[in-house]
Amino acid sequence: MIRKKVPAIFLVLIGITFSFAGWGKTEELTANGDILQRIINLVVEDNPTLQSQRSLLEQIQALPNPGKGLDFEVSLRGGMATYVDEDDREIWAGPSAGVGLEIPLFSSSRLKDRIMARLTYAKELEKAKQDYLALKNSIISELLSKLKKLFQLENEKKKLEELKSFLISNTETLREQVETGVIKANDLWELTERIMDTETNIYNRSSELELLKREIAINLGGEKSEELRQMLEEISVKYIEEKHLE
C-alpha cells in the first residue's frame, strides 16, 4: 500500500474547521504561537465588521439589568406654601420643595413590567451574542476557505516549478540527440515551447497568489492588514517547507 504524507498545515486547517463547526472559539484551536492560530486571532481581533458587532454586544452588556436593584420611586415636589408664625401671629406665602420616596409593598402590574423588562433585556443580549458568534464563525470560515485556496495555488506553483526543472534537465540530452540525428529538431522545439508555457503558468500562479494574499489582508485584516500580509507570507513559506519534507 502506498501512503502519501499530508502536510501538517493541512491537518491543522482541517482540525480548525471541525473545531469551529462545533464551538466557534479561537481559543480551542491549536497551541499558542502557531502561525495559523496567530492569523485567526488577528482577524478576530481586528476585522472591522467583527469589531463593530463586538462593540454593540459590549454596549448591551454594559446596560443596567432592569431586573436588579430596589423597586422604589423617588419624586421631587416644589411649589408655593403658606407659613404661620405663631409667636408674631403672622401669615405669609413662600416657595417650598420636598423629596418623596415611594416603596410599594406589592404591585402585580409593576411586577409584570419588571419581568417583561428582564425578559426583553435577556433576549436582546442573547441575540447580540448569537449574532456576534455567527458573524465570527462566518468570517473565520471565509478566512480558512481562502487559506485553502492559497495552499492549492502554492502546491500548483511548486509542481510547475518541478516540471520546469525536469524539462530543462532534458533539454541538453535532446540537443545532443538532435545533433546526432537520433531525433528531429522539432522535438527540441516542442520541449522548448513546453518550458515557456510552464514558465507562463508559474508566473500566473505567482500573480494569483499575490492578489489572493492582498485580498485576504485588506478585507479581513482591518488596520493590521500589512501585519496579516506578512503572516500570509510566513505561512506560505512554512507550507512549502513541509511539502519538501514529504
C-alpha positions in Angstrom: 0.0 0.0 0.0 1.3 3.4 -0.9 0.9 6.1 1.7 1.2 9.8 0.9 2.2 12.3 3.6 -0.2 15.1 4.3 1.3 18.5 5.2 0.9 19.3 8.8 -0.6 22.6 8.0 -3.5 20.9 6.1 -4.1 18.8 9.2 -4.3 21.9 11.4 -6.6 23.5 8.9 -9.0 20.5 9.0 -8.8 20.5 12.8 -9.7 24.1 12.9 -12.6 23.7 10.6 -14.1 21.0 12.8 -13.4 23.0 15.9 -15.3 26.0 14.7 -18.1 23.9 13.4 -18.6 22.6 17.0 -17.7 25.5 19.2 -16.7 28.7 17.3 -13.9 29.7 19.7 -10.4 30.5 18.6 -9.0 29.6 22.0 -9.9 25.9 21.4 -7.8 25.5 18.3 -4.1 25.0 18.3 -1.2 25.9 20.6 -0.3 29.5 21.1 2.4 30.7 18.7 1.2 28.6 15.8 1.2 30.9 12.7 -2.3 29.7 11.7 -3.6 30.5 15.1 -2.0 33.9 15.1 -3.6 34.7 11.8 -7.0 33.7 13.1 -6.5 35.7 16.3 -5.6 38.8 14.3 -8.6 38.6 12.1 -11.0 38.0 15.1 -9.5 41.0 16.9 -9.0 43.5 14.1 -11.6 42.7 11.4 -13.8 46.0 11.2 -17.1 44.2 10.9 -16.4 42.0 13.9 -15.2 45.0 15.9 -18.5 46.8 15.2 -20.6 43.8 16.3 -18.4 43.2 19.3 -18.8 46.9 20.3 -22.6 46.5 20.1 -22.5 43.5 22.3 -20.4 45.2 24.9 -22.8 48.2 24.9 -25.7 45.9 25.6 -23.8 44.1 28.3 -22.9 47.4 29.9 -26.6 48.4 30.3 -28.1 48.0 33.8 -30.2 44.9 34.2 -33.8 46.1 34.6 -34.4 43.2 37.0 -31.8 44.2 39.5 -32.0 46.8 42.2 -34.6 48.0 44.7 -38.2 48.7 43.5 -38.8 52.2 44.5 -39.6 55.6 43.1 -38.1 59.0 44.0 -40.1 62.2 43.4 -39.2 65.8 43.7 -42.0 68.3 44.6 -42.0 72.0 44.5 -44.4 75.0 44.7 -45.7 77.7 47.0 -46.8 77.1 50.6 -48.4 79.2 53.4 -46.3 79.7 56.5 -47.6 80.8 60.0 -45.5 82.4 62.8 -47.4 81.5 66.0 -45.4 83.9 68.1 -46.0 87.0 66.0 -49.3 85.7 64.6 -48.1 86.5 61.0 -49.0 84.6 57.9 -47.0 84.7 54.6 -46.5 82.7 51.5 -43.2 81.3 50.1 -41.7 78.6 48.0 -41.5 75.0 49.2 -39.7 71.9 48.0 -39.6 68.3 49.0 -38.3 64.8 48.1 -40.5 61.8 48.3 -39.6 58.1 48.4 -42.2 55.5 47.5 -41.6 51.8 48.1 -44.6 49.8 47.0 -45.5 46.7 49.1 -46.8 44.8 46.2 -48.0 45.7 42.7 -48.9 43.0 40.2 -48.7 45.4 37.2 -45.3 46.7 38.4 -44.1 43.1 38.9 -45.2 42.2 35.4 -43.5 45.2 33.9 -40.2 44.3 35.7 -40.4 40.6 34.5 -41.1 41.7 30.9 -38.2 44.2 31.1 -35.9 41.4 32.3 -37.0 39.1 29.5 -36.6 41.8 26.9 -33.1 42.6 28.1 -32.1 38.9 28.2 -33.5 38.4 24.7 -31.6 41.3 23.3 -28.4 40.3 25.0 -28.7 36.7 23.8 -29.4 37.9 20.2 -26.4 40.1 20.2 -24.2 37.2 21.5 -25.5 34.9 18.8 -25.2 37.5 16.1 -21.6 38.1 17.1 -20.7 34.3 17.2 -22.4 33.7 13.8 -20.5 36.6 12.2 -17.3 35.5 13.9 -17.6 31.9 12.6 -18.6 33.2 9.1 -15.5 35.4 8.8 -13.2 32.6 10.1 -14.8 30.2 7.6 -14.1 32.7 4.9 -10.5 33.0 6.0 -10.0 29.3 6.1 -11.5 28.9 2.7 -9.2 31.5 1.3 -6.2 29.9 3.0 -7.1 26.6 1.5 -7.1 28.2 -1.9 -3.8 29.8 -1.1 -2.3 26.4 -0.3 -3.7 24.9 -3.5 -2.1 27.7 -5.6 1.2 27.2 -3.7 1.0 23.5 -4.5 0.3 24.1 -8.2 3.2 26.5 -8.4 5.5 24.1 -6.7 4.6 21.3 -9.1 5.0 23.6 -12.1 8.5 24.6 -10.9 9.4 20.9 -10.5 8.1 20.3 -14.0 10.2 23.2 -15.4 13.3 21.8 -13.7 12.7 18.4 -15.1 12.1 19.7 -18.7 15.2 21.9 -18.5 17.3 18.9 -17.4 16.2 17.0 -20.5 17.0 19.9 -22.9 20.7 19.1 -23.1 20.1 15.4 -23.8 17.6 16.2 -26.6 20.0 18.8 -28.1 22.7 16.1 -28.3 20.2 13.7 -29.9 19.3 16.3 -32.5 22.9 16.9 -33.3 23.5 13.1 -33.8 20.3 12.8 -35.8 18.6 10.5 -33.4 15.6 12.8 -33.2 14.3 15.7 -35.2 14.8 19.3 -34.3 11.0 19.7 -33.9 11.2 17.6 -30.8 13.6 20.0 -29.2 11.5 22.9 -30.2 8.4 21.3 -28.7 10.3 20.9 -25.5 11.4 24.5 -25.5 7.7 25.6 -26.1 6.6 23.5 -23.2 9.2 25.1 -20.9 8.0 28.5 -22.0 4.4 27.5 -21.3 5.4 26.2 -17.9 7.1 29.5 -17.1 4.0 31.4 -18.1 1.9 29.2 -15.8 4.3 29.7 -12.9 4.0 33.4 -13.4 0.2 33.2 -13.5 0.1 31.2 -10.2 2.5 33.7 -8.6 0.2 36.6 -9.6 -2.9 34.8 -8.3 -1.1 34.2 -5.0 -0.1 37.8 -4.7 -3.6 39.0 -5.4 -5.2 36.5 -3.0 -2.8 37.5 -0.2 -3.6 41.1 -0.7 -7.4 40.4 -0.8 -7.2 38.5 2.5 -5.1 41.1 4.2 -7.2 44.1 3.1 -10.7 42.5 3.5 -10.0 40.7 6.8 -7.1 42.4 8.5 -8.5 45.9 9.1 -5.9 48.3 10.3 -3.4 45.5 10.7 -3.6 44.4 7.0 0.1 44.8 6.5 0.8 42.6 9.5 -1.6 40.0 8.2 0.1 40.2 4.8 3.4 39.3 6.4 1.8 36.4 8.3 0.4 35.1 5.0 3.9 35.1 3.5 5.2 33.3 6.6 2.5 30.6 6.4 3.2 30.1 2.6 6.9 29.6 3.3 6.0 27.1 6.1 3.7 25.2 3.7 6.4 24.9 1.0 8.9 23.7 3.6 6.5 21.0 4.7 5.9 19.9 1.1 9.7 19.5 0.6 9.7 17.2 3.6 7.2 14.8 2.0 
